[in-house]
């Protein structure tokens, strides 16, 4: 009887794995079709349909999002490896120093649900304007001598594609932002515990253990910057474009329907939280890294000579920062600079528009 139950359990596990694999493949194909349709729509706006500044901006955003998704898809193994490294380090430190991540998990879950609620509200508001948008598209196709039935079908496909693409885009961005901010939070907690250890009296045997853990944290930090600095850069750029576009319309457009106003507020709120989470999380971890490195350097006079000339020199001589595509080290001043840039260009374009 136990052998039979064991075989049944193994069979169920195999079927479960096969089902998950099939669902993953189907989801990947669906995303591929939606992204292809979004690309075709962008090409239509640039070649056939009447194009303006809004359509050109949407085409640029569409191509940027597709690049972002491809980069995430190519780095899926790196995402797993970083999580595994952090899990191993946490499992090593948790029993010894007694700290948990329940609070961080609840905060990330709450933020994810909050963003999804904004997405749902935005989708409802967006779908309420489908009829007007559909008529505009039908007229554009009819000017190109398309039949009324074909014009209706094409306009409906374009609208559904835009709705699904926008929803999937925000879902992917929110997932990456939550992942990035949670990784930063965990690394910051690890640095904080190293600082607590450095402030108290330590045994000589603990010095090597402390240096080894510091080296592991720095390696994880360098890996995060190597894999996700470009993704963080694209996220910041996209968020700033979304903030500028939505804020400009809210500030200078005189006549806005209530549904369009609510959809803009939801969109601006999402982009604002994306930018704040990336910038604040990365800048705080850079500050913690600098503070920890300075504290480690003050430990130099207390470690043994052999350890000072080998492990200590190897670990403390290397610097690690989270950057935007290896161009700019993230700090608090960048947050103020980015909002100042958006405000300046908004006022400039608003004045020229008037």
C-alpha positions, 0 to 999 in steps of 0.5 A: 500500500505505501508503494502504491501511494508513493507511485501515485504521488510521483505520478501526480507530481509529474502531471502537475509539472507537465501541466505547469509547463503547458500553461507556461508555453501557452502563456508565452505564445499568447504574449507573443501574439499580443506583442506581434499585433501591437507591433503591427498596429504601431507600423500601421500608425506610422505608415497608413493611418493618420499620425500625430505626436501621440501616435509617434510617442505610442509607437516609441513606447511600444517598441521600448516595452517589447525591448524591456520584455525581451530583456526580462525574458532573457534574464529569467535564469539570472532572476532565479539565481539571485533569489537562490543566492539571497535565500542561501545567505538569509538561511545562513544568517537568520538562525544566528541573528534572528530576523525575518522578512514577513513585513517586507512580504506583506508590503510588497503584496499590498503594493502589488494588489494596489497597482492591480486595482489601479490597472482594473480601474484604468481598464474600465475607464479605457474601455468606456472610451472604446466606442469613440476610438472605434469610430475614429479608426473606422473613419480612418480605414474607410478613407483608405477605401476599406469596406465597412465590415473590414474597417469595423473588424480592424478597428476592433482588433486594434482596440483589443490589442491596445487594451491587452498590451497596455494591461500586460505592460503595466503588469510586467513593469509592476512585477519587475519594480516589486522584484527590484525593490524587494531585492534592494530591501533584503540587501539593505537589511543584510547591510544593516545587520552587518552594521549592528555586528560592527558596533558591538564587541566581537571575537577574533574568530568572527572577523573572518565570518563577517568578511565572508558575509560582506563579500557575499552581499557585495557579489549579489549587489554586483550581480543585480547591477550587472543584470538589471541596470539596463532594465532599471534605466528603461523603467525610469525612462518609461515612467518619466515619459508616462508621468510627463504625458499624463501630467501635461494633459491633466495640467493643460488640457481644458476639457476632460471627461470624468472617465478620461480624467480617472484613467489618467490619474490611475496611470500617473499614479502607477508611473509615479510609484514605479519611479519612486520605488526604483530610485529610492530603493537603489539610492538607499542601498548605495548609501548603506553600502558606503556606510558599511564599507567605511565601517569595515575599513575602521575594522582594519586595525582590529583584525589579524595581520594575515587576514588584513593582507589577504581577505580584508584587502580583497573584499574592502578594495572593491566598490559596488553601486546600483546604477542606471545602465552603468551611466549614473550611480543612483542617489537621492539627488537624481530623484529631485533632478528628474522631477525638476526636469519634468516640471521644466519641460512641462512648463516650457511646452505648456507655454509654447502651446499657449 
